[in-house]
């Protein structure tokens, strides 16, 4: 066994050629957990000969249901986007049920404006907010959302917003464009929330809580080790326990097979 005194903590080189060399040491390295941008993580996953636990990016969503407490929805959306926008569990796309869009969007936009958030909205979003901007009732940067925006991890004070027909369209959008990281529904309807939590394909799914809680320390796992969106092995936030393996100790009295 390798003791802590024998462990390597730092490899003192900036030569990128050292990375594939390290990741080829299958007899010495059991696991790689890359931390950094999507480009780095993809490069590591493609060249590594040792197992890699990873998430490529965090395209996290909040869905405001037709039965949502709208004041709560504003608080959750603003926190998910602005509390720390440069991290992987920050919201990047907000989905709003069409039946509450006209009442919810102006309230939300005022809060986003106060936080300096730029919005990229679909046609319905722009139809609600543009008159408020033109009448000087709202100071907000509003642009048209493109297909690329639904895939985007901004890591900045930028938010894509789409109005959806219903719960199913919200789920379909998330499963099409999401990264499997963290997604949230705001709703007072338990059956709706349960359907969302069952059908959304993500490592962490929230009902009436900010996506910003996806973190090993927040989940009671101790120090944050990483977050995985893989489906084999650890999934979601990870602590030290998630990095442990098994040894089976079998005590016999002469049994044979």
Phi, psi and omega in degrees: 000148178270125178275162178304328180293334181267352185287146176270124181258325183222135171255108190281068175212147174254008180285119182295340178295342179290335184293304178297330177296315178297319184282001175261356185275071185293338178278342186246333184247122181272331189202145174239135175233089182289139176237126181157201182285170183300321181298315178298313184295319178295320179297318179296313182298325183283331184258346187287139172261354176256158180302144181237128170257130192203165156221135184286315180199170180243090173265087187264147184237151163238131177248123177264109184284163178297337180257023182284149163285110190291328176295317176298319181298320177299313181298316181293316181296314181295317179295315182298328182270317196252344185300321173201086191291341185270021181240165190286344180259014174280144178293138175245333179227134176250129177249135184231129176297136185301336183283348177238003187300314186291330178274330185275318188301315179299321178297314181295316185300323178299318180290320178295320178299317180296334180266359179078028182273132172268140185246138170243111188242156174283183185300319181294319178298314182293327180293331179277318189270331183301315178301325179292323178291316182293330179272007178067016176276350183214128177254095187214134172282118184232122179233165179285133176281138177250173177303323180296329182295327180291338178269350196281137165255099187286321186054038185203176179279061177227137184223130172270137180229134178227139172268128182247160183290319186194185180304314185297321179293326176296314179298316180298319179298313182297317182288343176274315188253344185288167182252007179076020184268278184216131179220151188225145168242138172250115184198150172264358183263112185295318182295323176296314180297320180295321177296316178300313183293329179284319192267339179283129183269088180213158181284337176220126180234131187246147171241112178061045175205152183294145175293345183293353180279352181288096187194138182302317180294318180295331179272007177079023182263005184087213182297142177291123178260320181168178178229131182245136171252009174288163182249003174242131184082212182298144179217135183084201179297147182231141169245192181299323183299326181290347179262000180276159178240192184239149164227125181268120179257115189245117182258123182238171175231038179103009181298142174229165181239000000 
